[in-house]
């Protein structure tokens, strides 16, 4: 599929991002008008409809098969259905998106069998289980956490393969990944919290970012995003261990860890997926700093105030990236 035809799939998911931000803010700011569906389905819109469409679009581009693009299509369409009040159809599309994504991951693993592709498949299966749980009325949070942690961990493992690692480090990665995948079987997610903190320590010790952060330009920006994300992964793990899946723990992970990864990888992924080059500019540090500062406020002081800062950081990053791309053209 040519890059220009992939853009509508990303735009479809972006609709869910807009309403997910509005719904999340309306939950904490009662006077803010937002559709009831955006408020009620905030988590599904952000995690499955938007972030799921982004990750599955990248995986479909890597696979290079037309059927792979059905995954981001179903993810984005599922978000639209949820917003329209067709909950049953929206949840069915979310499950279909995750199933197709898992099939893409399995196809990539058959193409190249490795620890990295096996971990990517495990993450895809976690997304599928989480979406299926949501469709049955069960909490999906632990499975969604496993989806992102395993997906990002596998990608960083592959990109950091040039670093020398001991056999112990690989065995530790396997043990931690297996634990993160199985931990949602415990509803309180306390065990998953401890594993997330250990996973963050593994990434901080073995990721290539600890080397590239000493560089300049885009490599350093990406490394700063990654290292900041690992910090919030550790915080999320500690909060899950102490308090379970509450607002602070979940947003430390989904905002501090996942969106920090998106900020860092967007200048690298967008050219490959959409054919749009986003050149590095120091302006990209402004939304990154706002994201992490506002998340600290959200976790330690005021959830509503921090949430507004989180939303502003995401919008500011998208605007900055668009301006840099337009300036290049």
Secondary structure, DSSP 8 states (H G I E B T S, - for coil): --HHHHHHHHHHHHHHHHHHHHHHHHHH-TTS---HHHHHTHHHIIIIIIIHHHHHHHHHHHHT-GGGGHHHHHHHHHHHHHHTT-HHHHHHHHHHHHHHHHHHHHHHHHHS-SHHHHHHHHHHHHHHHHHHHHHTT---HHHHHHHHHHHHHHHHHHHTTTS---HHHHHHHHHHHHHHHHHTTSTT-HHHHHHHHHHHHHHHHH-THHHHTTS-HHHHHHHHHHHHHHHHHHHHHHHHHHH-S-HHHHHIIIIIIIIHHHHHHHHHHHHHHHS------TTHHHHHHHHHHHHHHHHHT-HHHHHHHHHHHHHHHHHHHHHHHHHH-
